[in-house]
Amino acid sequence: MITDQTVRMHTIGAPLKAQPKRIMDAKTTRVRPVDAPVQPAPSAQPGKLTHSAQRTPSAQPAEPVQPARTAKPVQQAISAFDDSKTVRHRVVDAVAKPLPSAIGDRIPRTVATRPGKWVIARVLLVLLIAAMPILAIPVEVFGLVSQGTTSIVLIALIALLVTFMVFAPHRIDIIVGRGLIAGMVACIVYDGARLFAVHVLGLMGDFIMVMGSFVTGEPGTTGSAAVGYIWRYIGDAGGLGVAFFVIAFALGIDRWSDVSAVAASVAFAVFPTWTGLIATVAIAPRGEEMMFQLNWATIIITLVGHLIFGLFVGLAFLKMPRGGAHRDWPWRPLLHYVLKRR
């Protein structure tokens, strides 16, 4: 077993050098060190050197102590951020001045706990306008209200909503606009497959022109066909896009994963949209006569078209700022309270 050995070292009688001392005043101001003189002890007898003097033969006579040097003031750093402002002032500056998207997206938006009554009324107005074009078709087929009358009421409600958007804009307006565009783009892809089955394969007729005649009252004309397609793209498809976007944000689907959000959009396109269309044709007394013949070809074509529509609406929904503080919806989702109660 190996043990450590203790080695005693002898001190060397070398002369000690005077160590520099820092001169500090009462306010503790840091200055450069000044070599202080070494003075003999006051108790030493004349003619005899003290122990410290014997070890410092090269000590010089005492010199007057130099005054402490004052530190130079440091210039304030130049920055665009003013430290004198409070947190509230900084928030106001952030709202007043537009920030880059990379920074602005990270700033949490204010999310209220419960919506106000005027905001609820505004959301209900948006949902009513979005649902009226698609609901006007079964109302016309069942003979309840003509689609021409529905179009007049719809135009008046749209004018009211546009007035609110111009003179009293709200955060949800961006959701309405993007939902409208998403539905119209998805309908273009849907019609690509449907028109191929209509004009190339000849599996079903084009009932969109018939829908235009519900409004104009003139079947088989070019104007009725144009009105039918305008109603389809802006009213039906755009309204469905707006309805899904608003309902998805209200429920909190934007907090789901990408696959789940797209699946919810596809499910919305199938039920109640496609299911309501087939039920109208099947149940209404003149459903097949006014719309299209109900067979396996028309069922498959319309189902595939609605699946395509839901897929592209869901993909467009993924481009929205979603989740937590980045969402554009002004209050907490409704599913938050349902899950909280459970």
N, C-alpha and C positions, 0 to 999 in steps of 0.2 A: 504494500500500500504506500503510495507516494503522498507525502504531506508537504504543505508549503512551509518554507523556512522564513523566519523573520530576520530581516537584515537591518541593523541599526546604522543609520547614516549620521556622520558627524557634521556639524555646522561649519561652514567656512567663514573665517573672520574677514569677510570682504566688507569694504565700506558701503554704507547704505546711501542711496541717492534720495534726495528730497523728492517726494511725490507731489505732482501738481494738485492743487485744490481748486474747487469751483466756488466762486464767490456768488452768493445769492442773497438778494435782499429780502425784505419781509413779504413781498408779493410773489416770491418764487419765480423770478425771471431767469430763464436759461440764457447764459452768456458763454462765451468761449473761455476755456480754462486759462488761468493766469498763474505763472510760476510764483509761488509765495516764498518769501525768504525764510530761512531756518534761523531762529534766534535761540540763544542759550537759555536754559532754564533760569528763572529769577532767583532760585535758591542756591545757585552755584557760587562758591567763594571766589574772589578775584585771584587770578593766577593759576586756578585749577580748572581744568576742562571737565565738563560732564561726560556721561557715558555717550550721549548722542553726539557731542562735539568731537569726542575722540574718534568716532567712526566717520565723521564728515569733515575731514581736514580741508576740503576745498570749498567749504561754505563761505559765501560772500556776505558782506555786511548788509544790514537791513536796508531795504529800500521802501519808499512810500508806496502804499497800496493804491493801485489805479482804480478809478471809479468804474462801476459796471457799465457795460455798453448796452444801450437800449436796442431792442430788436426792431427791425424795420417792419412796417405794416405790410401784410400780404394783400395783394390786389384781389378783389372779388372775382370769382370765376364768371366768365361771360356765358350765359345760358338763356335760352328762350323760355325756360320754366321759371316762373316767379315764385320763390319760396314764401313770399309774404302773403300769398293768397291762401284762403282757407279751402277746405275740401269742397264746400258748396260752390265757391267761385270757380274752382277747376272743373266741376261738373258742368257749370254754365258755359264755360269756354269750350268744353268738348262738344256740347250740343250746338253751340252757335257756329263753330268752325267745323267744316266737314273733314273727317279723318279718312285716311286710306282704308280700303276694304280689309286689308290684312290686319289692321289695328282695330278698326271699328267693329269687326265681327266678334272680337274678343271682349268687348265691353258689354256687360249684362244689360239687357233691356228691363224696364220696370214691368213686372208681372203682378197684376192686382189679384187679390184673393177672390173677389166676387165681382161680376160685371155690373155696371149701372143699368138702369131701366132703358135709357136711350140707346145704349149700345146693344142691348137685347132686342129692342125694336128694330134697330138697323139690321142686325143679323137675320131676324125673321123676315124682313122685307127682301133681303138678298135671296134667302131660300125660297120665298114665294115666287119671285121673278124667275129664279133658276128652274123651278119645277113646273111653272105654267106652260111652257111650250110643249114639253113631253106629255103633260096631263091633258092638254087640249085635244090630243088625238083620240084617246078613248072617250072623252066627253062628246066629241063630234060623232064618233062611230056609234055610240049608244043613243044618240039623238037628244042629249040633254041641253047643251049649249053649242051654238055654231062656232066654228073656229074663227070666223070673221069677227064675231063679237069679242071673243077671247083676245084676238090680236089688238083690238082697240084698247081694251083694258091693260094689256101688257105694255103697249107703247106708253100709256100714261104713267104706269108704275116705273118704267125705265127712265122716263124723263124726271120723275121725282128722285130716283136714286142718283142719277147724274147730277142733279142740283145739289144733293147732299155731298157728293164727292168733290164738287167744285168749290162750294162755299164753306163746307165743314168736313174737310178730309179726315180720314181715320186710318189707323194702322192696317185694318183689315182690307182696305181698298186694294193693296198690292196683291193680296191673296185672291180677291175676286178677279183682277185682271189676268193674273197668271193662270188661274183655273179656266178662264174663258179661252185663252190662247191654247192651253193644253188640250181642251176638248175639241177645238176646231182642227188642230194638227192631227190628233188621233183619229178624227173622222175621215180625214183625207186618206190615211192608210186603210181604214175600214172600207171605204168606198172603192179603193183599188181592188180588193178581193171581191166585193159585191158586184161591181160593174163587170168584172171578168166573168162571173157566173151568169150575169144577166145578158150581156151582149155577145159574149164569145160562146159560152156553153149553152145559153138559152134555157136555164133551169128554172128561172122565175122572172116575173115582170118587174118593171121599175115603178114601185108604188110611191116614190118621192114626188113624181109629177102629180099624182092623185092628191097628195097632201096639199100641194099648192092650189089645187082647185077648191079645196075646202075653204081657203081664205078668199080667193077671187070670185068663186062661184062660176068660173068659166073653165070647164074641163077640156083637156086636149089642146090647149093653146101654149105658145112659147112663153108668154108672160106667166102663166100658171106654173110651168116647169121652173122658171127662174125663181118665182116666189117660193116654190116648194124646196128648192135647194138652199135658198137663203134661210128659210125657216129651219132647215135641217142642220146647217153648219153653225149658225149663230144661236138659234133658239135651242134645238134639241141637244146637239153635241156640246156647244159652249155652255149651255145651262147645266148639263150633267157634269161637266168639268168643274164648274163653279160649285155645284152642290157637293161633289166629293171633297174638294179642297176645304170648304168651310166645315163640313161635318168631320173630316179627318182631324183638323186642327182643334175643333171643339171637343172631340172625344179624347184626343191625345195620341192619335195614330202616328203622328210625326216623331214620337219618342220610341217607336218600335224599330226593329231592324229593317234593313232595306228589303229583304225578301218578304217579311210580314207586311210591310206597307204596300208593296206591289200586289201581293196576294189579296189584300183588302180591297184594292182598286178593281182587280179582276172580279172579285166576288160582288162588288157593287154593280159592275156592268152586267153581271148575270142575273143577280137578284137585288133589287126589284126591276131593273131596266128590261132585260130580255124576257124575263118571266111575265112582266106586265104586258109586253107586246104580244107574246103568244097567247096569253089569257084573253086579251082584247079581241084578237082574231077568232079565237075558239068560242068564246062565250057570247059575244055580241051577235044579235040576230042577223045583221048584214056585215059581219066582220070580214068574211072571206070575199064577199062581193065588193066591198069598198077598199080593202087592203090588198091581200094576195091569198092565193090558194094555200091551204095548210097541208103539207105533205112532208115526207122525210127529207127531201131536197131543200125545201125552204127552211125547215127547222135547223138542219145542219149548217146551211149558209148563214142564216142570221145568228146562230150560236157562235160560229167561228168568227164572224164579224165583231160581235160584242166582246169576245175574248181578246181580239186584237185591240179593240178600243180601250178596254180596261188595262191592258198591258202598257200601252203607250201613255195613258193618263197617269198610271203609277210611276213610270219612268220619269215623267215630267215632274211628278210630286217629289221625287228624290232630289231634284235640283233646288228645292226650296230650302231656306234656312230652317233647320229642324232641330228640336231637342233642347230643353232647358232654357237658358238665357238667350239663345240664338233664335228662338222661335218668334214669329211675327204676331202670334195670337195674344191678345191683351190680358187674358186671365188663365188661371190654371185649368187643365183639361178636366172634363166631367168624369172620366174614368179614374182620376186621382181620388175623388171622393168615394167612388164605389169600392175601389180596392182598399181604401183606408178604413171603411166600415167593416170590411171582412177581416 
